[in-house]
Amino acid sequence: MVKRTWKFTLQMLILIVIYQIGNGISRFFHLPVPGNVIGIVLLFTLLWLGVIKLEQIELAAGWLLKHLGFFFIPISVGLMTLGRTMFAKGLSLLFILTVSAFVGLFFAGKITQAVIMKNEKEKVTSHDHAL
């Protein structure tokens, strides 16, 4: 139990450090992109390059994902204070969110179809070579 707690703490520390580096980059370069977005891109890059292995952050990341809905409560409460803005710009925001959701779903579907087709072609090719 103690070992698992230390492992979780270390993994959470890794994620916090990456998050803070993203914030620092955003502030230092005066970027219009939030630091947490830069941190996510940095984390993805480190995972992709193999600098950080999934096992090194899996426990903490799983816990954060499990409780993700809880982290949206402060944002939701904050939106309640923006009643006038939502009333004035609500339709524009709804349109933007709807279009971006459909664009995201469209491209995710097309990429998934392409991967499935590629896998099916590889199966057929490997099956033909086996004969």
GILIN-V399174 format. One record per pair of residues at least 6 apart in sequence whose C-alpha atoms are under 7 Angstrom apart, sorted by the first residue. I is the first residue (numbers start at 1). J is the second residue. Records with the same first field share a line. If there is no record, write none. Layout:
I=J ; J
This chain:
8=59 ; 60
11=56 ; 57 ; 60
12=60
18=39 ; 43
19=36 ; 39
21=39
22=35 ; 36 ; 38 ; 39
23=35 ; 36
25=35
26=33 ; 34 ; 35
46=52
47=53 ; 54
